Amino acid sequence: MIINVGARSDIVNYYSKWLLNRLNEGYAYSRNPLFKNNVSKLSLKLGFL
C-alpha cells in the first residue's frame, strides 16, 4: 500500500501519532477542498484495493 500523505503538509513529521491511529483504525476522512461539505471516508485497510 502506498499512501501519499505529504502532498500538502508534512504529516509524517508533525502528525505521526494521528497517522498511526488512522492506520490502526483502518480509515480516514478526507474533505473536498472545493466543496467543504463533501467529506469522504477512505479505507486504509490492507487488501481493500
PDB file as gemmi writes it, atoms N, CA and C in Angstrom:
CRYST1    1.000    1.000    1.000  90.00  90.00  90.00 P 1                      
ATOM      1  N   MET A   1       0.844  -1.163   0.000  1.00  0.00           N  
ATOM      2  CA  MET A   1       0.000   0.000   0.000  1.00  0.00           C  
ATOM      3  C   MET A   1       0.893   1.230   0.000  1.00  0.00           C  
ATOM      4  N   ILE A   2       0.593   2.185  -0.867  1.00  0.00           N  
ATOM      5  CA  ILE A   2       1.295   3.464  -0.899  1.00  0.00           C  
ATOM      6  C   ILE A   2       0.280   4.551  -0.593  1.00  0.00           C  
ATOM      7  N   ILE A   3       0.583   5.358   0.413  1.00  0.00           N  
ATOM      8  CA  ILE A   3      -0.286   6.469   0.786  1.00  0.00           C  
ATOM      9  C   ILE A   3       0.511   7.749   0.628  1.00  0.00           C  
ATOM     10  N   ASN A   4       0.052   8.652  -0.212  1.00  0.00           N  
ATOM     11  CA  ASN A   4       0.709   9.939  -0.399  1.00  0.00           C  
ATOM     12  C   ASN A   4       0.173  10.893   0.666  1.00  0.00           C  
ATOM     13  N   VAL A   5       0.930  11.060   1.741  1.00  0.00           N  
ATOM     14  CA  VAL A   5       0.465  11.896   2.845  1.00  0.00           C  
ATOM     15  C   VAL A   5       1.231  13.204   2.946  1.00  0.00           C  
ATOM     16  N   GLY A   6       2.163  13.445   2.057  1.00  0.00           N  
ATOM     17  CA  GLY A   6       2.979  14.651   2.164  1.00  0.00           C  
ATOM     18  C   GLY A   6       2.695  15.682   1.092  1.00  0.00           C  
ATOM     19  N   ALA A   7       1.578  15.580   0.403  1.00  0.00           N  
ATOM     20  CA  ALA A   7       1.295  16.498  -0.692  1.00  0.00           C  
ATOM     21  C   ALA A   7       1.044  17.924  -0.208  1.00  0.00           C  
ATOM     22  N   ARG A   8       0.353  18.098   0.898  1.00  0.00           N  
ATOM     23  CA  ARG A   8       0.023  19.442   1.376  1.00  0.00           C  
ATOM     24  C   ARG A   8       0.703  19.808   2.682  1.00  0.00           C  
ATOM     25  N   SER A   9       1.131  18.831   3.426  1.00  0.00           N  
ATOM     26  CA  SER A   9       1.797  19.115   4.704  1.00  0.00           C  
ATOM     27  C   SER A   9       2.703  17.942   5.064  1.00  0.00           C  
ATOM     28  N   ASP A  10       3.550  18.150   6.041  1.00  0.00           N  
ATOM     29  CA  ASP A  10       4.476  17.107   6.478  1.00  0.00           C  
ATOM     30  C   ASP A  10       3.795  16.281   7.572  1.00  0.00           C  
ATOM     31  N   ILE A  11       2.845  15.445   7.169  1.00  0.00           N  
ATOM     32  CA  ILE A  11       2.049  14.668   8.118  1.00  0.00           C  
ATOM     33  C   ILE A  11       2.917  13.701   8.908  1.00  0.00           C  
ATOM     34  N   VAL A  12       3.867  13.071   8.241  1.00  0.00           N  
ATOM     35  CA  VAL A  12       4.712  12.088   8.925  1.00  0.00           C  
ATOM     36  C   VAL A  12       5.514  12.747  10.042  1.00  0.00           C  
ATOM     37  N   ASN A  13       6.006  13.944   9.815  1.00  0.00           N  
ATOM     38  CA  ASN A  13       6.810  14.641  10.820  1.00  0.00           C  
ATOM     39  C   ASN A  13       5.955  15.227  11.944  1.00  0.00           C  
ATOM     40  N   TYR A  14       4.887  15.917  11.603  1.00  0.00           N  
ATOM     41  CA  TYR A  14       4.110  16.653  12.599  1.00  0.00           C  
ATOM     42  C   TYR A  14       2.895  15.901  13.134  1.00  0.00           C  
ATOM     43  N   TYR A  15       2.384  14.940  12.395  1.00  0.00           N  
ATOM     44  CA  TYR A  15       1.153  14.250  12.791  1.00  0.00           C  
ATOM     45  C   TYR A  15       1.319  12.733  12.779  1.00  0.00           C  
ATOM     46  N   SER A  16       2.489  12.240  13.133  1.00  0.00           N  
ATOM     47  CA  SER A  16       2.736  10.793  13.069  1.00  0.00           C  
ATOM     48  C   SER A  16       1.818  10.012  14.007  1.00  0.00           C  
ATOM     49  N   LYS A  17       1.525  10.554  15.190  1.00  0.00           N  
ATOM     50  CA  LYS A  17       0.619   9.874  16.125  1.00  0.00           C  
ATOM     51  C   LYS A  17      -0.776   9.747  15.501  1.00  0.00           C  
ATOM     52  N   TRP A  18      -1.246  10.815  14.870  1.00  0.00           N  
ATOM     53  CA  TRP A  18      -2.549  10.797  14.206  1.00  0.00           C  
ATOM     54  C   TRP A  18      -2.543   9.769  13.071  1.00  0.00           C  
ATOM     55  N   LEU A  19      -1.467   9.762  12.260  1.00  0.00           N  
ATOM     56  CA  LEU A  19      -1.376   8.842  11.133  1.00  0.00           C  
ATOM     57  C   LEU A  19      -1.391   7.391  11.598  1.00  0.00           C  
ATOM     58  N   LEU A  20      -0.626   7.074  12.626  1.00  0.00           N  
ATOM     59  CA  LEU A  20      -0.617   5.702  13.146  1.00  0.00           C  
ATOM     60  C   LEU A  20      -1.980   5.314  13.706  1.00  0.00           C  
ATOM     61  N   ASN A  21      -2.666   6.246  14.347  1.00  0.00           N  
ATOM     62  CA  ASN A  21      -4.013   5.986  14.854  1.00  0.00           C  
ATOM     63  C   ASN A  21      -4.978   5.703  13.702  1.00  0.00           C  
ATOM     64  N   ARG A  22      -4.892   6.469  12.628  1.00  0.00           N  
ATOM     65  CA  ARG A  22      -5.755   6.258  11.459  1.00  0.00           C  
ATOM     66  C   ARG A  22      -5.474   4.898  10.827  1.00  0.00           C  
ATOM     67  N   LEU A  23      -4.196   4.520  10.726  1.00  0.00           N  
ATOM     68  CA  LEU A  23      -3.858   3.210  10.157  1.00  0.00           C  
ATOM     69  C   LEU A  23      -4.387   2.086  11.036  1.00  0.00           C  
ATOM     70  N   ASN A  24      -4.311   2.246  12.353  1.00  0.00           N  
ATOM     71  CA  ASN A  24      -4.845   1.234  13.274  1.00  0.00           C  
ATOM     72  C   ASN A  24      -6.359   1.146  13.186  1.00  0.00           C  
ATOM     73  N   GLU A  25      -7.034   2.285  13.044  1.00  0.00           N  
ATOM     74  CA  GLU A  25      -8.496   2.291  12.925  1.00  0.00           C  
ATOM     75  C   GLU A  25      -8.949   1.773  11.560  1.00  0.00           C  
ATOM     76  N   GLY A  26      -8.103   1.954  10.534  1.00  0.00           N  
ATOM     77  CA  GLY A  26      -8.428   1.432   9.212  1.00  0.00           C  
ATOM     78  C   GLY A  26      -9.165   2.391   8.300  1.00  0.00           C  
ATOM     79  N   TYR A  27      -9.286   3.655   8.683  1.00  0.00           N  
ATOM     80  CA  TYR A  27      -9.967   4.629   7.824  1.00  0.00           C  
ATOM     81  C   TYR A  27      -9.506   6.043   8.165  1.00  0.00           C  
ATOM     82  N   ALA A  28      -9.785   6.953   7.236  1.00  0.00           N  
ATOM     83  CA  ALA A  28      -9.539   8.380   7.451  1.00  0.00           C  
ATOM     84  C   ALA A  28     -10.601   9.147   6.677  1.00  0.00           C  
ATOM     85  N   TYR A  29     -10.910  10.330   7.131  1.00  0.00           N  
ATOM     86  CA  TYR A  29     -11.850  11.199   6.435  1.00  0.00           C  
ATOM     87  C   TYR A  29     -11.082  12.208   5.601  1.00  0.00           C  
ATOM     88  N   SER A  30     -11.598  12.512   4.414  1.00  0.00           N  
ATOM     89  CA  SER A  30     -10.985  13.489   3.521  1.00  0.00           C  
ATOM     90  C   SER A  30     -12.041  14.498   3.100  1.00  0.00           C  
ATOM     91  N   ARG A  31     -11.736  15.776   3.291  1.00  0.00           N  
ATOM     92  CA  ARG A  31     -12.663  16.842   2.910  1.00  0.00           C  
ATOM     93  C   ARG A  31     -12.275  17.375   1.533  1.00  0.00           C  
ATOM     94  N   ASN A  32     -13.265  17.551   0.671  1.00  0.00           N  
ATOM     95  CA  ASN A  32     -13.045  18.128  -0.647  1.00  0.00           C  
ATOM     96  C   ASN A  32     -12.730  19.616  -0.476  1.00  0.00           C  
ATOM     97  N   PRO A  33     -11.568  20.097  -0.980  1.00  0.00           N  
ATOM     98  CA  PRO A  33     -11.207  21.500  -0.777  1.00  0.00           C  
ATOM     99  C   PRO A  33     -12.116  22.489  -1.509  1.00  0.00           C  
ATOM    100  N   LEU A  34     -12.794  22.065  -2.566  1.00  0.00           N  
ATOM    101  CA  LEU A  34     -13.687  22.964  -3.291  1.00  0.00           C  
ATOM    102  C   LEU A  34     -15.101  22.970  -2.725  1.00  0.00           C  
ATOM    103  N   PHE A  35     -15.552  21.817  -2.254  1.00  0.00           N  
ATOM    104  CA  PHE A  35     -16.899  21.689  -1.701  1.00  0.00           C  
ATOM    105  C   PHE A  35     -16.759  21.228  -0.256  1.00  0.00           C  
ATOM    106  N   LYS A  36     -16.687  22.163   0.669  1.00  0.00           N  
ATOM    107  CA  LYS A  36     -16.345  21.896   2.072  1.00  0.00           C  
ATOM    108  C   LYS A  36     -17.286  20.900   2.753  1.00  0.00           C  
ATOM    109  N   ASN A  37     -18.521  20.802   2.303  1.00  0.00           N  
ATOM    110  CA  ASN A  37     -19.475  19.878   2.927  1.00  0.00           C  
ATOM    111  C   ASN A  37     -19.341  18.449   2.407  1.00  0.00           C  
ATOM    112  N   ASN A  38     -18.518  18.239   1.392  1.00  0.00           N  
ATOM    113  CA  ASN A  38     -18.320  16.917   0.807  1.00  0.00           C  
ATOM    114  C   ASN A  38     -17.156  16.231   1.521  1.00  0.00           C  
ATOM    115  N   VAL A  39     -17.480  15.286   2.414  1.00  0.00           N  
ATOM    116  CA  VAL A  39     -16.475  14.559   3.189  1.00  0.00           C  
ATOM    117  C   VAL A  39     -16.582  13.076   2.844  1.00  0.00           C  
ATOM    118  N   SER A  40     -15.442  12.474   2.523  1.00  0.00           N  
ATOM    119  CA  SER A  40     -15.407  11.056   2.163  1.00  0.00           C  
ATOM    120  C   SER A  40     -14.670  10.260   3.228  1.00  0.00           C  
ATOM    121  N   LYS A  41     -15.150   9.055   3.496  1.00  0.00           N  
ATOM    122  CA  LYS A  41     -14.466   8.143   4.407  1.00  0.00           C  
ATOM    123  C   LYS A  41     -13.642   7.186   3.556  1.00  0.00           C  
ATOM    124  N   LEU A  42     -12.319   7.215   3.740  1.00  0.00           N  
ATOM    125  CA  LEU A  42     -11.409   6.408   2.941  1.00  0.00           C  
ATOM    126  C   LEU A  42     -10.906   5.227   3.747  1.00  0.00           C  
ATOM    127  N   SER A  43     -10.969   4.045   3.174  1.00  0.00           N  
ATOM    128  CA  SER A  43     -10.469   2.850   3.841  1.00  0.00           C  
ATOM    129  C   SER A  43      -8.953   2.799   3.733  1.00  0.00           C  
ATOM    130  N   LEU A  44      -8.286   2.480   4.841  1.00  0.00           N  
ATOM    131  CA  LEU A  44      -6.836   2.321   4.877  1.00  0.00           C  
ATOM    132  C   LEU A  44      -6.459   0.884   5.218  1.00  0.00           C  
ATOM    133  N   LYS A  45      -7.406  -0.036   5.045  1.00  0.00           N  
ATOM    134  CA  LYS A  45      -7.165  -1.438   5.374  1.00  0.00           C  
ATOM    135  C   LYS A  45      -6.373  -2.114   4.267  1.00  0.00           C  
ATOM    136  N   LEU A  46      -5.467  -2.994   4.650  1.00  0.00           N  
ATOM    137  CA  LEU A  46      -4.705  -3.760   3.674  1.00  0.00           C  
ATOM    138  C   LEU A  46      -5.639  -4.670   2.897  1.00  0.00           C  
ATOM    139  N   GLY A  47      -5.397  -4.787   1.619  1.00  0.00           N  
ATOM    140  CA  GLY A  47      -6.204  -5.653   0.785  1.00  0.00           C  
ATOM    141  C   GLY A  47      -7.502  -5.037   0.323  1.00  0.00           C  
ATOM    142  N   PHE A  48      -7.755  -3.772   0.638  1.00  0.00           N  
ATOM    143  CA  PHE A  48      -9.001  -3.131   0.241  1.00  0.00           C  
ATOM    144  C   PHE A  48      -9.040  -2.879  -1.257  1.00  0.00           C  
ATOM    145  N   LEU A  49      -7.903  -2.469  -1.822  1.00  0.00           N  
ATOM    146  CA  LEU A  49      -7.893  -2.120  -3.245  1.00  0.00           C  
ATOM    147  C   LEU A  49      -7.808  -3.314  -4.104  1.00  0.00           C  
TER     148      LEU A  49                                                      
END                                                                             
